[in-house]
Amino acid sequence: MPNCYSVVFKELYSISPKACKAVCFDGSSDILPISTIYGPDISRPSKNAWWVADWILRKKNLTYSQKIECFFQDGRMIEEEEIILHSPKIKEPIKDNSIDELRK
């Protein structure tokens, strides 16, 4: 489940079927694999913002902020992680667990 950041680009364009070039507003640019870009950030329509995997951003020379993040699973955005704790009920032990139907 990759962690992604919303990154605003000045330009993002395809240079091959498997890669695209990203240019930031400060002039920094680098090549990103298309598989690491999860799609546009539709919550920021006025900006050219895209969801990009954090592991590739750490390796590239691009300017980005870690303020807006989300998780993706199977190509879908997960809004929140929900943790459910299960507490089993305490039961008395069974003294005889033999099944009458299976006896000869």
N, C-alpha and C positions, 0 to 999 in steps of 0.2 A: 504494500500500500504506500505509494510514493507521496511524500510531502511536497507540496508545490507552493510557489510564491507568485503573486500577481506582479508582473513586471511590465512597466510602461516603456515602449520602444518608440524611437523617432521613426524608424523604418524596420520592417520585417518582411523579407521577400525570399522566395524560393530560388535556389541556385542549382538544385538537382532534385531528383525524385526523393532523395533521402536526407537532404540538408537544406538549411536556409541561413541567410545572413541576417544578423540582428545588429542594429545600430542604435545606441543610446543617445540621449540628448547632450551628454557631455563629450560626445565624439568617440567614445569607446565602441569597438565593434568586435564581433567574433562570429564563428560559424557554430550553429546548433543543429544536432540531429533532430529531424522532424518527430521522431518517436519520443522525445523529451518535452515536446510542446503539447499540452493537453487541450488547448482550445482558447478562444477569447474569454476574457473576464467580462461577462455581460452585466455585472453590477456597476461597471465603470464605462458606460457606452461612449462618453465624450472623449475618452482617452484611448490610445492604441495599446490596451493592456491585454496580456496573454498569461495563461497559467503555464509556468515552466517548472520542471522538476528541480528541487533544490540541489541534488547531488551534482548536476551538470553545471549549475550556476557557480558552485564553489570552485569548479575547475576552470571556468572561463573568465575572461577579462571583461566583464560587463558590470555596469552599475545597477544595483537593485536594492530594494528595501525588504526587510523581513516583517513588515507590519501586517500585511494581508496575506494570510496563508490558508491552505485547505488541504484536504486529503482526497485522493482519487483511488477508486477501486473498480476494476473492470471497466475503465473509461468513464465512470460516473462519479460526480462530486459527492462526497460525504459531508454533510453540513456539520454534524456533531458526532462525536464518539459517545456511545452510551454504554456504561459499565453497569451490569446487573449482577449483584451478589446473591448467591443462592445459599440459604441456610436450611439444611435438611432437618426434618422433624425427628426427634428422638423417639425410637420405637423399642419396645421390649423384644428381647431375643426369642426366637421360635424354639420351643423345646423339641418338637418332632416335625421335621420337614419332609417326611416320607409321603408319597402320593399313592393313595389307595388303588387307583386304576392301574398302576404299574406293578403292583404286587401279584405274585403268582398264586 
